[in-house]
Amino acid sequence: MADHALAAGRTLFRWRSYVPLLFLPAFVLTIALDRPPFTAPAALLAWQIGCVLVALAGIAVRAHVVGHAAAGTSGRNQAEQKAQSLTTTGCYSVVRHPLYLGNALVLFGLSLLPVAWYLPVIVVLGAALYYERIMLVEEDFLAGKYGEAFRRWAQATPAIVPALRGWTPPALPFAWRIVVRAEIYGVFQIVAVVFVLDVVQRWSLTGEASLSPVWTPAALATAAVWVLARYARKYTRLLTVPGR
């Protein structure tokens, strides 16, 4: 059973950046078929903004982790595990898997958009199932590499629900360039999903396709920033931090 779980976790680890996209069809179908309890444009926009803030809270958690991360640690790498050092400070002092906590907040925020009570339940349960497998693989790797040091830290630190009383300041200073390099795509994804779902919802409620005066420019702006960041990362050293 443990070997089967590890094998599944290794597969999910390689595809973990794409697995959350499997939820998108459920979001689209729900928002197209279920009428929300309120339909006034101002109310829907306020709800959407609230959902985006929840999702951006997840990006903020990820940004804090990535901005203080040492070189040679896992982030968006997909081929294999890597950890040149065992990080136990910053967010890792209160939770063992802060990046997945951030991802879960993003998914939860987006799952609230259709205003259907059952969708967040499905998303939370689905996310718990596949992140549990990935976390198992990562902890197996860290236990094999760091042994007793990892076990002491794991015993004192919860897996996914933070214990803030154990907070220890990060060992490295915050590097905003790393955050822009690594996380701007996540911001673009959030806004793009909201844009798509808003178009579907407008069509569902009115029978006409129309574009939001809020989410259309927001999607274009975040797309432009992502393209610029990608260019800067590939062709310049603007987003490079020596030693990180």
N, C-alpha and C positions, 0 to 999 in steps of 0.2 A: 504493500500500500504506500509506504513512504517513498520507495523507488518510483512508483507510478506518479505520485504527486510531484516529485522532483523533475521527472521527465516532462510532465505537463508544464511545470513552472519554467523550465529552460526554453521551451517553445514559446510560451507567453512572453518571456523576457525579451526574446528577439523581436517579437511583434508588438511589444507593449505600447509603442507610440501610435499604433493603428487600431488596436482592439477597441478603444473607446468610440471609434467611428461607427462601430456596429450598432451603437445606440441611436445614431442619427435617424435611420428609417423609422424607428419607434417614435421619436420626437415629431417627425413630419406627419406620420399617420395620425398620431394623437391630436395634434394641433389642427389637422385638416378635418377630422371626423367628429371631434368633441367640441361642443360650443362652450366657451368659458362662462363662468357665472357673472361676469361683467363684460360689457362690450364697448363702453364709452372709450373713444380714442385716448383721452387723457388718463383714464384709469389703466388701460392696457399699457401705455407708455410708462407710467409710474411703476407698474408691476415688472415690466421688462428691465427698467433701470435697476430695480431692486435685485432682480435675478443676476444681472451683470455684476453688480457689486459683490454678491456672494461668490460668483465665479472669479472675479478679480482678487478676492481675498485668498483664493487658492493660488493664484499667480504670485501674490505678495509673499506667501509662505515659500513657494519655490524660489522666488527672487532672493529672499534672505538666505536660503540654503546655498544657492548657486553663487551668490555674491561673496560669500565667505568661504567657499570651497577651496581646498588645496588642489594642486595639479595632480592628475592621475587618479581621480575618483570618478565613479559612475555618475552619469547624467543622462544624456540622450543617446549614449553609445548602445549599440544593439548586438554586436557580434559576440561579445563576451563580457564577463564580469571583470572589473578592475578596481583595485583599491590599494594604492601605494602607501596609504596610512589609514589607521582606524580613527575616524572622526567621532569624538565624544563631547564636543563643545557646541555652543550655539544651539540651534534647533535640535541637534542630535543629543543634547543633554536632557531634553524633555520628552523626546519621542524617537523611536528607532528608525522610522521610515517617514520623515517629514515630506519628502518629495511626493510620496503616494498620498499622504494626507492632503497636500495641495491639489493633486490630481482629483481626489475624491470631492473636494470642495468645488472645483470647476465643474465636474459632472453633475453634482447636486444642484448647483446654481442653474445650469442649463436645463436640467430635468424639470425645474419649476416653471419654465416658460409656458408650457401648454396649459397650465392651471388645471391639471388633472391629478388628484391625490395619489392615484395608484402608480403613476410614472416614476416619481422619486423613490417609491418603495422598491420597484423593479430595478431601478438603476443602482440604488444602494446595495441591494442584495447581489446583483450581478457584479458590481465592482468589488464587493467583499470577497466573492468567490475567486475572481481571477487575480486580484492583488494578493490574496492569501497565498496562492501558489508561487507568485513571483517573490514575495518576501521570504518564503521558505527556501527558495534557491539562493537568494542573496545571503541569508543568514548561514546556510550550509557552507557557502564559499568563505564568508568571514570567519566562521568558527574553525574551518580548516586552516586558514592563514594566520589567524591571531590567537587561537586557542583560548587560554584562560583569561586573557585580557578582554576578549570579546564576550566570554560567558559572564564575567563580572558586570560588564556594562549592560548586557542584555537582561540580566537578572534585576538590575536596578532601574531600567528604563522601559516604559510601556511601548508596545509595538506601534500603535496608531492613534491612541487618545492621549494627548499631551498631559504630563504631570508637571505643571509650571513651577512647582516648588523646587524642582531640581535644576533650575536654569543656571548655566555657566556661560559667561560671555564667549563669543567666538574667538578662536586663536588667531585668525587672520583678519585684516581690515576688509571692509566692504569694497568690492570692485564693481562699479556700475557698468563698466565696459563688458564684463563677463555676462552681466544680467541682460544687457541689450542684445548681445551676441546669441545668448541661449534662449531667452524667454519672449522676445518680441513676436515670434511666430505663434506662441500660445495666445497672446493678446489678440492677434489677428484672427486666429481660429474662433475665439469666443465671439468677436464682433461679427465674423462671417456667418456663424451659426445663427446668431440673433437676426441678422439681416435676412437669411433664407427663411427662417421660421416666421418672421414678420410678414414677408411676402405671401407665404402660404396662408397665414391667418387672415390677412386682408382679403385674399381671394375667397377663403372659406366663408367669411362673414358677409361680404358684399357681392360676391360673384364676379368681381373685376380684379384684374391684376394691377397693382399700383405699388409705388416705391415710397418708403418712409423718408420724410425730410430730415429725420434724425439718423437712422441707421445706414442709409445710403452713403452720405458723406463720411460717416464714421468708418464704414467698411473700406471706402476708397482711401481714406487717410491712413488707416492702420496697414493696408496693403502697401501703400507707398513707403511707409516707414520700414516695413519688413523687407521690401525690395532693396531699399537703400542700405539697411543693415547687412543684408546678405552680400551686397556688392562690397561694402566696406570690409566685411570679414574675409571675402575671397581675394580681393585685389589690393587691399591696403592693410596697414598695421594700426589703424585707428582704434580698433576694438581689441587689440592685443595687450595683455598685461604680462610683463616679464615675470617668469617664474610661476605663472598661474595658467 
